[in-house]
Amino acid sequence: METQAIDGGFANPVFDAQAVFRAVMDAMARPGTIQPCGGLTVPPAPLSPVAGAVALTFCDNDTPLWLDPALQASAAAKHWLGFHSGSPLAHTPADAQFALVSSPAELIALENFAQGTQEYPDRSTTLILQVTSLSSGENLLLEGPGIEKAAMLAPTPLPRHFVEQWKQNRARFPRGVDVILAAPEGIACLPRTTRIKTMEA
């Protein structure tokens, strides 16, 4: 347990965190693009390397972090995150600045997370969803700021009724959550301003 908690963090914390930060910012600015970001961390299962790298980049001792039940059940993953980030664990989704989700298909509804306020929309939760692929799921059509005309993304797995939940999330703008998709091939982001449609819609 001790070895698992200590090993597998950033080899070069400053440079590695800068690389991940840049990848996430680029992906947020251009929804639908995939930014490479791999091989920087080796966390204990069920936490994935890319999701682990995002968590270490954005979470610190002032950042309440919510873990989904699978991660909550992993003492090794909790110790690893605590050792490398120092983040306190949020007691409820609404208390979280970031949420780390290893099983998106079983995720609770997006409305349960902090939505921010009209005056402070940034006081919302950013969800880090571990997905197995950004190209082998149902094709999603993305439109909105940062997208010239339209973009395509096909992440899997996603939360149940995700497209419908996302419409409700976008309707709460400027409140609402943002999503970082962490896959083996890299990072893609869905800021709350992005419109999502299924190809049949």
C-alpha positions as CSV (number, residue, x, y, z in Angstrom):
1,M,0.0,0.0,0.0
2,E,2.8,2.5,0.9
3,T,4.6,1.8,-2.3
4,Q,1.4,2.2,-4.4
5,A,0.7,5.5,-2.7
6,I,4.1,7.0,-3.3
7,D,5.1,5.6,-6.7
8,G,3.7,6.6,-10.1
9,G,3.4,10.4,-9.7
10,F,4.9,13.0,-12.0
11,A,8.6,12.3,-12.7
12,N,9.1,16.1,-13.4
13,P,6.2,17.7,-11.5
14,V,6.5,21.2,-12.8
15,F,7.0,20.4,-16.4
16,D,4.6,17.5,-16.4
17,A,1.9,19.6,-14.8
18,Q,2.5,22.4,-17.3
19,A,2.1,19.9,-20.2
20,V,-1.2,18.6,-18.8
21,F,-2.5,22.1,-18.0
22,R,-1.7,23.2,-21.6
23,A,-3.5,20.1,-23.0
24,V,-6.6,20.7,-21.0
25,M,-6.7,24.4,-21.8
26,D,-6.3,23.7,-25.5
27,A,-9.0,21.1,-25.3
28,M,-11.4,23.5,-23.5
29,A,-10.7,26.2,-26.0
30,R,-11.4,23.9,-28.9
31,P,-14.1,21.4,-27.9
32,G,-14.0,18.2,-29.9
33,T,-10.2,18.2,-30.4
34,I,-8.1,15.5,-28.8
35,Q,-5.0,16.6,-27.1
36,P,-2.3,13.9,-26.5
37,C,-1.4,13.4,-22.8
38,G,-0.1,10.0,-21.8
39,G,2.6,8.2,-19.9
40,L,3.0,10.8,-17.2
41,T,1.6,9.0,-14.2
42,V,1.1,5.3,-13.2
43,P,-1.7,5.4,-10.5
44,P,-3.3,2.4,-8.8
45,A,-6.4,0.9,-10.5
46,P,-9.1,1.8,-11.0
47,L,-7.6,5.3,-11.6
48,S,-6.3,5.7,-15.2
49,P,-3.0,7.3,-16.0
50,V,-4.5,10.2,-18.0
51,A,-7.2,10.9,-15.3
52,G,-4.5,10.7,-12.6
53,A,-2.4,13.2,-14.5
54,V,-5.3,15.7,-14.8
55,A,-6.1,15.3,-11.1
56,L,-2.5,15.9,-10.0
57,T,-2.4,19.0,-12.3
58,F,-5.5,20.7,-11.0
59,C,-6.0,19.5,-7.5
60,D,-4.2,20.6,-4.4
61,N,-4.9,21.1,-0.6
62,D,-7.3,23.9,-1.4
63,T,-9.3,21.8,-3.9
64,P,-12.1,19.6,-2.6
65,L,-12.2,16.4,-4.7
66,W,-15.1,14.0,-5.0
67,L,-14.5,10.4,-5.9
68,D,-17.1,8.1,-7.4
69,P,-17.9,4.8,-5.5
70,A,-15.3,2.7,-7.3
71,L,-12.5,5.1,-6.4
72,Q,-13.9,5.6,-2.9
73,A,-13.6,1.8,-2.5
74,S,-9.9,1.8,-3.5
75,A,-7.7,2.6,-0.5
76,A,-4.7,2.6,-2.8
77,A,-6.2,5.1,-5.2
78,K,-7.3,7.4,-2.3
79,H,-3.8,7.2,-0.7
80,W,-2.1,7.9,-4.1
81,L,-4.3,11.0,-4.7
82,G,-3.8,12.2,-1.2
83,F,-0.1,11.8,-1.3
84,H,0.5,13.4,-4.6
85,S,-2.1,16.2,-4.6
86,G,-3.0,16.8,-1.0
87,S,-6.7,17.4,-2.0
88,P,-9.3,17.0,0.8
89,L,-12.1,14.6,-0.2
90,A,-15.5,16.3,-0.7
91,H,-18.2,14.8,1.4
92,T,-20.9,15.5,-1.2
93,P,-20.8,16.2,-5.0
94,A,-22.1,19.7,-4.3
95,D,-19.0,20.4,-2.2
96,A,-16.5,19.4,-4.9
97,Q,-14.4,21.6,-7.1
98,F,-13.4,18.6,-9.1
99,A,-15.0,15.1,-9.4
100,L,-13.0,12.1,-10.5
101,V,-15.2,9.4,-12.1
102,S,-13.8,6.0,-13.0
103,S,-17.2,4.5,-14.0
104,P,-19.1,7.2,-16.0
105,A,-21.9,4.8,-17.0
106,E,-22.9,4.7,-13.3
107,L,-22.5,8.4,-12.6
108,I,-25.2,10.2,-10.6
109,A,-27.0,13.1,-12.4
110,L,-25.0,16.1,-13.4
111,E,-27.3,18.4,-11.4
112,N,-26.1,16.9,-8.1
113,F,-22.7,18.6,-8.5
114,A,-21.9,22.3,-7.7
115,Q,-23.4,24.5,-10.4
116,G,-21.9,27.8,-9.4
117,T,-24.0,30.9,-9.1
118,Q,-25.0,33.7,-11.4
119,E,-22.4,36.0,-9.8
120,Y,-19.7,33.3,-9.5
121,P,-20.3,30.7,-12.2
122,D,-16.7,29.4,-11.7
123,R,-17.7,27.9,-8.3
124,S,-19.0,24.8,-10.1
125,T,-17.6,21.3,-10.3
126,T,-15.4,20.2,-13.2
127,L,-15.9,16.5,-13.8
128,I,-13.0,14.3,-14.9
129,L,-14.5,11.3,-16.6
130,Q,-12.4,8.3,-17.4
131,V,-13.4,6.9,-20.8
132,T,-12.0,4.0,-22.7
133,S,-12.1,5.7,-26.0
134,L,-12.9,9.1,-27.6
135,S,-13.7,7.5,-31.0
136,S,-15.6,4.2,-30.6
137,G,-18.8,5.4,-28.9
138,E,-21.9,7.0,-30.3
139,N,-21.1,9.9,-32.6
140,L,-21.8,13.3,-31.0
141,L,-22.1,16.5,-33.0
142,L,-20.6,19.4,-31.1
143,E,-21.3,23.1,-31.8
144,G,-20.6,26.3,-30.0
145,P,-17.8,28.6,-29.0
146,G,-14.4,27.4,-30.1
147,I,-15.8,25.3,-32.9
148,E,-15.7,26.7,-36.4
149,K,-18.8,24.9,-37.7
150,A,-19.2,21.6,-36.1
151,A,-16.9,18.9,-34.5
152,M,-17.4,15.2,-33.9
153,L,-16.5,13.2,-30.9
154,A,-17.5,9.6,-29.9
155,P,-16.5,9.0,-26.3
156,T,-17.5,5.8,-24.4
157,P,-18.7,5.1,-21.8
158,L,-20.8,8.1,-20.9
159,P,-23.3,8.7,-18.1
160,R,-26.9,7.6,-18.8
161,H,-29.0,10.0,-20.8
162,F,-26.0,12.1,-21.2
163,V,-27.1,14.2,-24.2
164,E,-30.4,15.1,-22.4
165,Q,-28.6,15.9,-19.2
166,W,-26.2,18.1,-21.1
167,K,-29.0,20.1,-22.7
168,Q,-30.3,20.8,-19.2
169,N,-26.7,21.7,-18.1
170,R,-26.3,24.1,-20.9
171,A,-29.7,25.7,-20.2
172,R,-28.4,26.7,-16.8
173,F,-25.6,28.9,-18.3
174,P,-23.7,30.7,-17.0
175,R,-24.1,28.1,-14.2
176,G,-23.4,24.4,-14.9
177,V,-20.6,21.9,-14.9
178,D,-17.7,21.4,-17.3
179,V,-16.4,18.0,-18.4
180,I,-12.8,16.7,-19.0
181,L,-12.8,13.4,-20.9
182,A,-9.6,11.4,-20.0
183,A,-8.9,8.6,-22.5
184,P,-5.9,6.5,-23.3
185,E,-5.4,8.5,-26.5
186,G,-5.6,11.9,-24.8
187,I,-7.9,14.6,-23.4
188,A,-11.1,16.1,-24.9
189,C,-13.2,18.7,-23.1
190,L,-16.9,19.7,-23.0
191,P,-17.3,23.2,-21.6
192,R,-20.8,24.1,-20.6
193,T,-21.2,26.4,-23.6
194,T,-21.0,23.5,-26.0
195,R,-24.1,22.2,-27.7
196,I,-24.3,18.4,-28.1
197,K,-26.5,16.5,-30.5
198,T,-26.6,12.8,-31.4
199,M,-26.2,12.2,-35.1
200,E,-29.9,11.0,-35.3
201,A,-31.1,14.3,-33.8
